[in-house]
Amino acid sequence: MKARGFEVLLAAVNPNADVVGFARQYQTPFPVGTANYEQARGFLQLSVMRQAYVPWFTLIDRKGDLRVVAFGNEALFTNEEANIRNEVGKLLAEKGPAGPALPPKKAAGKK
């Protein structure tokens, strides 16, 4: 879906993550990097009061807004491929410029 403006990124938040080994083992066709726990929580705008179970998953729209933030214990991960394809499809159907997202803003619908 890259030609339609969809980009995948992966960040490991566990200490001493072997991102090179992971990328090699799974032959990831997308960028893989690291972030510390605080950076990841800050990026996702998570309160320290919210539990965050792995994996962490987010979708950012073309305007840079966080639109989907889900954790491993949530419904998105039940039949995850179909659910993720559905959510990505909704965002790709929206009008807006294709290309890299702007820096993230407040999640849609959150105050």
C-alpha positions as CSV (number, residue, x, y, z in Angstrom):
1,M,0.0,0.0,0.0
2,K,3.0,2.3,-0.1
3,A,2.1,3.6,-3.5
4,R,-1.2,4.8,-1.9
5,G,0.7,6.7,0.8
6,F,0.9,4.1,3.5
7,E,4.2,3.8,5.4
8,V,5.2,1.2,8.1
9,L,7.7,2.0,10.8
10,L,8.7,-0.3,13.7
11,A,10.3,0.8,17.0
12,A,11.5,-1.6,19.7
13,V,11.1,-0.2,23.2
14,N,12.6,-3.1,25.1
15,P,16.1,-2.4,26.4
16,N,19.0,-3.9,24.4
17,A,16.7,-4.8,21.5
18,D,18.4,-6.6,18.6
19,V,16.8,-4.6,15.8
20,V,19.4,-5.6,13.2
21,G,18.8,-9.3,14.0
22,F,15.0,-8.8,14.0
23,A,15.1,-7.0,10.6
24,R,17.3,-9.7,9.2
25,Q,15.2,-12.6,10.6
26,Y,11.9,-11.2,9.4
27,Q,13.3,-9.5,6.3
28,T,11.3,-6.3,7.1
29,P,10.6,-4.2,4.1
30,F,10.2,-1.1,6.3
31,P,12.4,0.9,8.7
32,V,13.1,-0.6,12.1
33,G,14.6,1.3,15.0
34,T,14.5,1.8,18.7
35,A,13.0,4.3,21.2
36,N,13.1,4.3,24.9
37,Y,9.9,3.6,26.9
38,E,9.4,7.3,27.8
39,Q,9.9,8.5,24.2
40,A,7.3,5.9,22.9
41,R,4.8,6.9,25.6
42,G,5.4,10.6,24.8
43,F,4.9,10.0,21.1
44,L,1.7,8.2,21.7
45,Q,0.6,10.8,24.2
46,L,-0.1,8.2,26.9
47,S,-0.8,9.2,30.5
48,V,1.4,7.5,33.0
49,M,-1.9,6.2,34.5
50,R,-2.8,4.2,31.4
51,Q,-1.6,0.6,31.2
52,A,0.1,-0.2,27.8
53,Y,0.4,-3.9,26.9
54,V,2.6,-5.0,24.0
55,P,2.4,-4.9,21.1
56,W,1.7,-1.2,20.7
57,F,0.1,-0.2,17.4
58,T,-0.7,3.3,16.1
59,L,-1.9,4.8,12.8
60,I,-1.2,8.4,12.0
61,D,-3.2,10.1,9.3
62,R,-1.8,12.3,6.5
63,K,-2.2,15.4,8.6
64,G,-0.1,13.9,11.4
65,D,-2.9,13.2,13.8
66,L,-2.9,10.0,15.9
67,R,-6.0,8.2,14.7
68,V,-5.6,4.6,16.1
69,V,-3.7,3.8,19.3
70,A,-4.1,0.1,20.4
71,F,-2.4,-2.3,22.7
72,G,-2.1,-6.1,22.7
73,N,-5.0,-6.6,25.0
74,E,-7.5,-4.6,22.8
75,A,-10.0,-5.7,20.1
76,L,-7.8,-4.6,17.2
77,F,-5.6,-7.6,17.9
78,T,-8.5,-10.1,17.5
79,N,-8.4,-11.0,13.8
80,E,-5.7,-8.4,13.6
81,E,-4.8,-8.6,9.9
82,A,-8.4,-7.9,8.8
83,N,-8.9,-5.2,11.5
84,I,-5.6,-3.4,10.6
85,R,-6.3,-3.6,6.9
86,N,-9.8,-2.1,7.5
87,E,-8.4,0.8,9.6
88,V,-5.6,1.5,7.1
89,G,-8.1,1.4,4.2
90,K,-10.3,4.0,6.0
91,L,-7.4,6.4,6.4
92,L,-6.2,5.9,2.8
93,A,-9.7,6.7,1.5
94,E,-9.6,10.1,3.1
95,K,-8.6,13.1,1.1
96,G,-5.2,14.6,1.7
97,P,-1.7,14.7,0.4
98,A,0.3,11.5,0.2
99,G,3.7,11.4,1.6
100,P,5.4,11.6,5.0
101,A,3.2,12.6,7.9
102,L,3.7,15.8,9.8
103,P,4.8,15.6,13.4
104,P,2.0,13.9,15.5
105,K,-0.7,16.0,17.0
106,K,-3.3,15.3,19.6
107,A,-5.3,12.1,19.0
108,A,-8.6,12.7,17.2
109,G,-11.5,12.8,19.5
110,K,-9.3,13.3,22.6
111,K,-9.2,16.4,24.7
